[in-house]
């Protein structure tokens, strides 16, 4: 996994996954990025790809409230972020330009159902690869490594890490690995745990003083801290490893292998690092690419 300095302070990125973050300046690219569109792509045995070719468009599930990763601009309706670039990269590798992508926001708790039902062709949205989820869907990748962290109010010095959560109100999204880990480790009392469909709802409650900490992957929380550094901050060290994958239909190995090929090529030719640098940092620091896990 590689480590590069983020734009702000002593923040570091590991494996293009943020290891410990202190309000980085997550920056979008100045101009849209175009990826070479593959020609004459054929994936015999992939029912999802057959559906895509017949429709002539890709339906990609995403998040719409994660600054730096995947966020929808209310005024223009356009999506932007690191995950959106990965979605576009994969689409290009399958033979589709970004103008043929239809983005559909899907909350964490509904991801497996949306994929299984065929409501989306694949999903790119801070989606941690787990054995439990593999019982319902499959994953290409990983393409990013994050870690669970905590977001608190800027003036709160009572929480310095996960061990300081006892007696504190903790918020996260339903269906996330983060809220499940809070329960599994008994980091706070059950009555202090609240869940919502979107991270932005938890962040609003944090700013309003209605919860004491928001827990999620640091890559997600970093964007919120960057937006309002005077109001919020990240604390402590990460306490999990969250490999992000592209979620897709469980039994479509042909499509999964094709997406793995696209991701692996992007790692090998420098495209993947360039995307990371555009959103999370600056170039010039030695990197170690994430290893694609095929199965």
Secondary structure, 3 states (H helix, E strand, C coil): CCEEECCCCCCEEECCEEEECCCCCCCCCCCCCCCCCCCCCCCCCCHHHHHHHHHCCEEEEECCEECCCEEECCCCCCEECHHHHHHHHHHHHCCCCHHHEEEEECCHHHHHHHHHCCCCCEECCCCECCCCHHHCEEEEEEEEEECEEEEEECCCCCCCCHHHCCCCCEEEECCCHHHHHHHHCCCCCHHHEEEECCHHHHHHHHHCCCCCEEEEEHHHHHHHHHHCCCCEEEECCCCCCEEEEEEEECCCHHHHHHHHHHHHHHHHHCHHHHHHHHHHCCCCCCCCCCCCCCC
